[in-house]
Each structure stands twice: as C-alpha cells, then as structure tokens.
Amino acid sequence: MDRAHYSRFDQFVCMVDGEANFRLVPHINRAEMYAGHSSNVYNRRTHGLDEIKHKVNESPVNLF
C-alpha cells in the first residue's frame, strides 16, 4: 500500500491480477491533504510520538 500522493505526469494503470483501489480527492481539498512535510505518530513501544518525514508529493493523511 502506498501513502496518498500525487504524480506530476499522467499515468496509465493496468491490473493483470488482484485488485487496486483508488481514492480521488477534489483539488479544492489539496491544502488539507498536503498540509506539511512531516507528521507525528504514536509509538506503542516507547509510549511517545515519532516524527515521520514525508516526500514532497506524499500526504500525511492516512486514507487506510
């Protein structure tokens, strides 16, 4: 599974076997989807927050 992201170029998707799910987000929600370059997640082992650095085209929003 990939994080929510955008591509600068058009893409063609062809599934040979299995399934693929796509979630399309309206362009008016772009500010909410790409609101930063890092996000914090709770770590159960250390009982604290870990910071995750995202690529420029990745969203910190978890759509799964």
N, C-alpha and C positions, 0 to 999 in steps of 0.2 A: 504494500500500500504506500502511496506517495502522499505527502502533505499537499494541501491546497497550494497551487502555484499557477503562474501564467507563463505562456511562451510568447516570444516576440514574433514568431513566424507561424504561418498556418500549418496545421498538422493533419495527417490522414491516419485514422486508426482502423486497423483490420484485426479482428479477433479470429484466430484459427481454432482455438479450443478454449473452453472455460467461459468466463463471463467478465464483463467490465461494467463498472458503474461510474457515471459521470455526474457531477453536480455543477450546474452552471449558475453563476451568480451575476445578477444585473450589474452593469457598470456603475450605477449610482451608489452601490454598496462597496466600492473599491476601497474607500478610506477606512471602513470598518474591517475589511478583510486583510489589508496590508498596513496595519496600524503601528508597526515597529519592526526592528531588526532583531529583537530578542524577546523571549518570554520566560516566565518562571513556572516551574512545575514542582509539585510536592514529591519529595523522595521519601518513600516509606522506610527505607533502611536507616537513613540519617535523621529522619523526622525534621527535615528542613527543606528549604527551597533550592532548587538547582536552576541555573540560568542556561537556556538553550539559545545559541546564536543561529539565526536563520540566514539563508542565502537571500539575495536581493529580491528574487522573484517568488519566494516562499512566504506563506501566510502563517502566523502563529495560531490561527483559529483551527481547532480540531473539528473537522466535519464528520469524523467517525463516531 
